[in-house]
Amino acid sequence: MGKAMIHKLIAVAAAGLAGSVVLVAAGEARPQADLRPRPASGAQIAPVAVMKPHTGPLPPLPRVSFEPPTSMAVVQQTYEFAARHPEVLQYMPCYCGCEKIGHTANHSCFVKSRAADGRVIEWDTHGIGCATCLAVARDAMALYNAGVRPIAIREAIDKKYGPSSMPTPRPVR
């Protein structure tokens, strides 16, 4: 096989991969089988309460005694996204095992509690130090900022990170 033919094959393969990524991000591709772990038989995923976004100035992040895995500017942007877009992160699972500390979605890695009007009352410090939580939220934020809907963001996150043991609800269309 000549060099020209190899270059054509590589170009075709790259175009196919790029097209698949676009389809998943746009919500057009559907997985053939959902093999992710599900709650035990008879267990129910609690219904998701509609969270209002935080508006106005945000409370300062708490001080921590450890070094974050990325810059504080990136951490701050991620926490701000969590505060202002619960309609995205409340549907994204996490992949670090933090459901063992009571987290129910990637959102809970950053926001511990909100007032009824959506204001952040207390931050969760877990997200400051967890590279996995930050990466999931940053990926979701990038897709959201590109105009992708939460249902397609969830599909892209699931495809990238694989199965999660966290029984996070799925967004509705």
Secondary structure by P-SEA (a helix, b strand, c coil): ccaaaaaaaaaaaaaaaaaaaaaaaacccccccccccccccccccccccccccccccccccccccccccccaaaaaaaaaaaaaccccccccccccccccccccccccccccccccccccccccccccccaaaaaaaaaaaaaaaacccaaaaaaaaaaaccccccbbbbbcc
